[in-house]
């Protein structure tokens, strides 16, 4: 156990930090889960709410431009 805590854990800290960062970013970007699991738009998590705002703005922009794509 001493070897584990004094040698292996300090050497693996960059790997643990990278895996933790990817896990946090992956959870942050999971906007679809909020859409599926929430019944009301008022209860959406931030990422799901931002996704719906972006999609609605894109739709409105497309309607205003008459379906002309950039």
C-alpha positions, 0 to 999 in steps of 0.5 A: 500500500505504501508503494501504491500511495507514494509512487503509483498515485502521484504518477497517475494524477495527470491521467486521473485529472484528464479522465475527470475533466472529460467526464465533467465536460461530457456530462455538461454537454449531455443536453438531450438527457434534460430534454428527455427527463424533464416534463416542463421547459421551466425545469430544464438544466442550463445546457438543455435550455441553451440548446432549445434557445439556439434551435428556436433562434435558428428556426426563426432566422430561417423563417425570416430569410425565407428558407435561404441557407447561408 
